[in-house]
Amino acid sequence: MTTPQPTPALSDSTPDKGGGGNRMALVVIASCQLMVVLDITIVNIALPHIQTSLDFSTTTLSWVLNAYTLTFGGLLLLGGRAGDILGRRRVLVSGILLFVVASLLGGLAQNGGQLLAARALQGVGGAIASPTSLALISTTFKEGPERNRAFGVFAAVSAGGGAIGLLAGGMLVEWLDWRWVLFVNVPIGLLIAIAAPRWIRESERHPGHFDLLGALTSTLGMTALVYGFIRAAQEGWRDALTLASFGAALVMLAAFVTVERRSKQPIIPLHMFADRNRAGTYSIMLCLAAAIFGMFFFLTLFVQNVLDFSPLQAGLAFLPVSAVIAVGAGLASHLLPKYGPKPFMVTGALLAAAGLAWLTLTDVHSTYAGSVLGPMLVFSLGMGMQFVSITLMALSRVPRHESGAASGLLNTTQQVGGSLGLSILVTVFGTASANEAKDQIPRFMAQATPAERIRFERTGQLPAPWSDEILTSGVSAAFIVAAVFAALGAVLALLVIQVRPDDLERLKGRVKPEP
């Protein structure tokens, strides 16, 4: 649905390989995106082992995820601009190599600070590579069915990569060590870096400059905002540092808007939001990213801590998610030319909301087959439909020289929505868990043996099944808010998105390329 453009000239070192070359290019692009997306979730199952090994507290442990997603989301726009200015293939390879180095350093980390620094550096590498890989689809594949199929593959990888990461993390933790969830990126990344120059055409370079101040203020602002929510979950809303974090976030984000308005080449071209469909699509992505991050994070805690799944069992439990997301993405990709993206955006968001609402019914007596699998599959089908439709709509009618910025903005809304949404859900989880603990502790103390009381006074932790009740109460509360996020996405899709008559013609490849 992007504005058709002539195929870019090939670099001197890359011959035109025809259809086979395009298929191999898609393999390289999809592999790059899969590796980047995997690292958002592959560490989830390893978190208990990381906590024990590097002495993280429960609250600071969430930064193992947020250190990656915040730098990833905050710098994606800069990565998209870098591809436009320096050449997308060149930037893709550079981002992958940085990602490889950071993964190696993270696997070798000896304390929490080293790991968080490595995870942040991974996010920088991912931010350079990911928007470039999406933009390369626009310049590699002809508009119409061929590009629709490529977007379908990319969307399925983007959406299903989270579940694959959980499975891979379970296998690596159980069979090897938690450090291998990071080491595994090294050989994969090197193979991608070697294959990219052979199979991917270099894009045309466009003159411009880098909006470093915009990238810095947006990243610092989002980091402060997320920290404020996480701090509130631990210390309360009246805590001085909590309030200071929200204040700093407000100042930084206001500065970001000011910088973007005054910049001749802003990291976010504000005129992109003038298009109703694109602005609505970005808003929908914010909501759905919050929902999917919350689903993976809290369901991982539930199956391991309440259902007592091993890391491998937990990974296998999420395998159906990847399969059903692929089904949903394939279905939407096939039917989009006939019906357009709006029906799939609305239906997908409603299915995701229904699945999350269903998950709120889980309790300490729930089973995987009886209470988790069904809602998880409903949620996954909806997300598969969503990601294809959102990807196509976000890049609709974008000039070729801004495709990197547009794709970077789409990925940014996903990562920022996920980070911010997860921090909000963690706050809800913490509040609900604390309230449940107030009810459970007196009951426990009334029934506990002297030895159990002494152990509780030393550790501050209740044994099972008391702790399971507390965890389940917090998870259920988080799922309620996650369902609200998904439902809001459905409302936005229904009221904001408008499919124009020529959009369907573009999806069918019937619009002639513009000169």
N, C-alpha and C positions, 0 to 999 in steps of 0.2 A: 504493500500500500504506500510505500515511499514513492516520491516523484521519480519516474523512470529516467535513467541516465545512460548514455553510451557506456559500453564496457571499458574500463580503464586500460590504459596501455600497460603491457607487461613489462616487467623489469628485464634488463639485459640477461640476468642470470636465470630467469624463470621462463621456460618455454610454455606455450599454450598446450595444455595436456588434454583439452576437450572434456567430454563428460566424465571420463575416468579420473582426470585431474580434479574436477570439481568434487567428485565423491571423496577423493582422498583429502582435499582441502576441508571438506565438511567434517571428516574424521578428526583432523588436526584441531579445527576450531572447537568442535564438540568436546574433544578430550581436554583441551585447555579449560573450557568452561566447567567441565565436570570436576577437574582437579581443584579449581578455585572454590566451587560451591561445596565440594566435599568437606573442605576445611572449616566450614561453618558448623557442621554437625559431627564430624568424625571424632572430635574430642569429647562429645557429650558423654558417651558411655565410659570414657576413660577418666572422667572427672573425679569419682571417688578415689581412684588410684593416684591421680595427680595430687589430690588433697592430702593423702597420707604421705606421699613421697616428698613433697615440697612444703609441707606444713601450712597449707592455706586454711583460713577459716571458711565457714560456710558462706558468709557474705562476700568475702573477697574472691571466692572461687568463681563467681559469675563473671569476673573480669577476664578469665581465661577465654570466654566467648566474646565479651564486649571489646576487649583490646583489638581483636581481629575485625569484628564487624564495624566498629566505629572508624578506624582508619580506612578500612575498605570502602565504606559508604561515604566518608567525608572526602576522599580523594578520587573517587570514581570520575567526577566531572573533569578534574584536571587530567586524569588518564585518557578520557575521551578526547580532550583538546590536544593532548600530546600526539595522539594518533593522527589527527587531522593535520597537524603542523609538520611532524617529523616523518610521517609514513607509518601506516598501521602495522605492517609486517615487522618492521624494525622495532617498533614500540612493543609489540606482542612478545617478541623474543626477549627483549630487555626485561619486561615484567616477569616473565617465566623464570629467567635466571635469578632475579632478585628473590622470587618466591622460593626457589630451590635453596639458596643460601640461608634464608630465614628459617626454613624448615629444618635444615641441618643444625643450626644454632639452637633452635627450640628443643630438638631431640637431645641435645647435649647439655641443656640447662641444669644447673646445680641448685638453684633456688628460685623462689617465686618471681623475683624481679627480673631475672634473666629470661624466664619463660614468657612473662608478659611483654617484655621488650621484643622478643623474637616473634610473638604473635602479632604485635603491632606492625613489625616490619613485613610479616607475611601479608597483612592487610594492604600495605603499600604496594607490594608486588602484584597482588590480586587486583587492586584498583587500576594499575597500569594495563594489565593483560585483559581483564574481563570486558570493558566497554569496547576495546579494540576488536575483540573476537566477534562481538555482535555486529559491529559496524562492517566488518569484513564480509558478512553474509550479504549485505546490501550491494557491495561492489563485486562480489564473486558470482552471485546467482541472478539470473534473469528474472525480472518481475513477472508475476503470474504463478502458475502451479509449481514451477521449480523453486521459486523463492518461498512460497507457502510451505512446501515440504521441508525446506531447510530450516525455516523458522519453527516448524513443528518439532523437528529433531532438537533444535537448540532449546526450545521451551521445555520439552520433556526432560532433557538433561538438567536444565536449571531447576525444574520443580522436583524431579525425582532424585537429584543428587543428594538431597538431604537424607533421604531414607537409605540410599546406598552407603552414605558415609556412616550411618549408624551401624549397618551390617558390617562394613569393613572395620570399623572401630572395635566392634565386639570380637571379631576374629583375631585382630592384632593384639588386643589386650589379653585375651584368654590364652592365645597360643604363644605369644612372644612377650611383649612388655608395652606399657603405655607409651613409651618413647617412639615406638614404631608407627603410631598414628601420625607422627611428623616425619620420621625418616622415610616413609613410603613415598613421599612426594619427590624425593631426590631423583631416583631413576626415571620416574614418569615424566617429571619436568624436563630432564635432560633429553629424553626421547622426543618430546614435543619441540624443544628448541632446535634439535637437529633436523626434524622433519619439516618444520615451517618454511625455511627458505626453499626447499625443494618443491613443495606443493602449493604454496600460497603466493599469489601475485602481490607485488608491492603496489600500494595505492598511490594516487597522486598526492603530492604535498601541497598544502595551502598555506600562504603566509599568515602570520599572526604572532601573538605573544601569549605568555602564560599568566593567568590571573592567580598568582601565588597568594596575594592577600585575601582574595575571596576564598580560596581553598583553606587557608589557615583559620580564618574567622568562622567558617562554617563547621570545620572539624572541632575546634575548641568549643564552640557553642553547643554542638550536639553532645560532646563528651561531658560538659558541665551539666547539661540537662539530664542525661542518663544517670550520672553520678548522684544528682539530687534525688531522683526517684529511689535509687538503691540505698542511699543514705537514709532516706525517710523510712524505708522498710525496717532498718536496723535501729535508728535512734529517734524516730518520730518526726512529725512535720514542723515542730517548733524548735528543733535543733538548729543552733547557729550556723553550722557548716552546711546543713541542708538548705537553709534559706539563702546563704551566700552562694551556693552552687546554682540555685535557680536565678539569683540576681545576675551572676556572671553569664549564665546562658542567655538571659534576656539582652544583656549588653552586647555580647558577641554576635548573636543572631541579628540584632538591629544593625550592628556595624556591617555585617555581611550584606544585608539588603542595601545599605547605603553604598557600599563599595560596588555592588553589581549595577546599581543605577547610574553610577558615574563612570564606570569603566567603558572604554570604547570596544573592548572585546571581552565581555564578562564570561566567567566560567559557566553561568547559567544565562543564556540569551532569554531575557524576560518576555520577549515577544512570542516565545513558544507557548506561553500560558494564555495567549490571546485566542488560541484555538480551543474551543469549548471541549471537543472530544479529548484532546491531549491533556488539558488541565484535569478533566474528570478522570482520565485513565491514571494519571499520577496519583491522584487522591485515592482511587480504588486500590492501587498497589500498596499505598501506605497502610490501609486497613487490613488487607489480606496478608501482607508480610507479618504484621503483628500477630495475626491469628496463627499462621503456620509456624512461626518461631516458638510461640507459646505451646502449640500442640506437641512439637518435638521435645521441647525442654521438659515440660511437666509430665508428659506421658513416659519419658525415659526414667524420670525419678520414680514414677508410680510402679512401673513393671519391675524395676530392680529392688526397690525398697519395700514395697507392699506385697507384690506377687513373688518376690524372692527369685527373680530370673538372674541367671549368670550373665556376664557381658555378652557371650555368644548368643544365648537364648534371647536376650533383649534385642540384639541386632537382627536375628531371624524374625522376631516379632514384627519388625517394621518392614520386612521385605515386601509384603503385599502392597504397602504404600507406593513403592516405586512402580510396581506393575500396573496398579490402577491409575496412577497419574499418567503413565504412558498411554493407557487406553483412553482416558479422557482427552489428552492432548491430540492423539491420533483421530479421535472422533470429531473434535472441533476443527482440526486442520482439514479434514475431508469435507465437512459440511459448511465451512465458512463461506466459500464462494456462492452457495445457494441461499443461505439465511443471513449472512453478515455476522459481525462479532457481538452485537448487543445481546441477542438471546442467550449466548453462551456466557457472557459476562454476568448477566442477572442470575441465570440458573446455577452457574458454578458457585457464585457467592452464597446463594441460598442453600445449596447442598453443603458447603463448608460450614455455614452457620448451624444447620441441622445436625451435622456430625458432632460439632463441639457442644451443642446443647445436650445431645445424647450422652456425651462423656461426663456431663455433670452428675449423672445418676450413679457413677461408680462409687463403691465404698470398700471397706476392708474385706468384705465377703465376696467381692467381684472376682470373676475369672477372666482370663484373656479371651477365650472363645465366646463366652456369654455376654461380656460387658465392654470389651475393648475393640475387638476385631471389626464388628459391624459398624460402629460409628466412625472408626478410622478409615474404612473403605468408602463410606459416604463422603467424608471430608476429602479424601484423596481424589475421587472422581471429579468433584467440584473444582479442586485446585488445578487439575490437569486441563479442564476446559478453560479456566481463567487465564492461565499463563500464555497459551497460544493467542487468545483474543487480545489480551493486554499488550503483548509484544507487537502484534501487527498494528494495533490502534496507536500505540505510542510513537511509532515510526512513520505513521501516515503523513504524506505530503511534506516530509522534511527535505529541504534541499540537500544535495549530496555533500556539500562542504560542511554541513552541520549535523550529519548523521552520527558522528562520533559523540558530539555533545548531547544529542537526543538520546542515544543508547546509554550514555553515561548517566544521564538524568534518570532514566528508567531504573537502572541498576541501583542508583543512589537512593531513590525512593524505597526500593525494596530493602536495602540494608539499613537505612535510617529508620524506616517503619518497623523493621524487625528488632533493631536495638532499642528504640524508644518504646515499642509495644511490649517487648520482653521486660524492660525495666518497670513499666507500669504494672504488668502482670505479677512480677516478683513482689512489688509493693502490696498488691492485693493478696497474694499468697502469704506474705509475711504477716499482714494484719489479721487475716483469717486464722492462720496457724497460731498466732499469739493469743487470740481470743479463745480458741479451742483449748490451748494449753492451760489457760486460767481455769477452765472447767475440769480438765483431766487431772491436774496436779493434786488437788484436794482428795479426789477419789483414789488416786494412786497411793497417796500417803496414808489414807485410812486402811488400805489393804496390804501395804508393803511390809515385808519382813525388815528387821533392823539392818541386815546387810544391804538390802535393796535401798533403804533410805540413805545409808551412808554413801553408797555408790552414786545415788542421784545428787546428793549434796556436793560431792566431789566433781562430778562431770556436768551437772545441770541438764542431763539428757535422760528422758524416760525410756524404759525398755519397751520392746514390743509386747502386747499389741497397742499399748498406750501411744507410742510414737507413731504407729501406723494411722491411728485415728486422727492425730494432729496433722500429719502429712496429707491424708486424704481430704480433710476439711479444707486445707489451703489450696490443694489442686483443684477441687470442685469449684471453689470461688474464682480461681483464675480462669477456668474454662467458661464460666458464665460471662466474664468480661471479654474473653476471646471471641465467644459467639456473638456478642454485641458488635465487636469490630467487623466480623464477617458480614453481619446483617447490614451494617452501615455501608459496606461495599456494594451490596445488592441494591440498596436505596439509591446510591450515587449512580450506579449503572443504569437504573431504570429512569431516573429523572434527568440526568445530565447527558448521557451518550446519545448522539443522533447520527444515524447512518445515512449518508447522502446517496442519491441514486447512482452516481458514478463510482462509489466505493466498491459496489459489487462487481462492476465491470473491471475495476482494477484488480480485484481478487481473482478474476477469471483470466487476467492477462490480455484483455481486449483494448486497453488504452495504449495508444502509440507513444513511444518514447518522445519526450520533448527534446528539442535541439540543445 
